[in-house]
Amino acid sequence: MSAHAIAPRLDHVLVIASDPSATLRFLTEVVGLIGGARPAFGFPGWWLYAGSQAVVHMVQGTPARGSDGDSDAIHHAAFRLCDSHATRRRLQQGGWRYSEALVPQTGELQIFVSISAGLLIELVFDADSLPPN
């Protein structure tokens, strides 16, 4: 890259949700995204914002499957959050089932939640945000 080149950055993820109400509930209540303005594309959908950035675009449907049975759907999306205790509390209050893992070498906490058919959300917390054992 030249000194003047701008590094690419992830703009958004499109989620094809078979159960948009559950997906919206999770992304707003647990992750903290906010539903917001969306252009009038001529088909229904939602844009969810982190600050001023629409990071999740969502439509209702079933991911297309190829003749070999494979799907082009995203396996998972990850959101970096700050308070693992408050997040666990929201997960438990919302009845969400989840699993946890620690990342080797970095000590980051990963919480995995399957929120809809085939959509896995990873919630990532910095190691220095976790209380000592």
Secondary structure, DSSP 8 states (H G I E B T S, - for coil): --TT--------EEEEESSHHHHHHHHHHTS--EEE-----SS--EEEEETTEEEEEEEES---B-TTS-B-S-SEEEEE-S-HHHHHHHHHHTT--EEEEE-TTT--EEEEEEEETTEEEEEEE-GGGS---
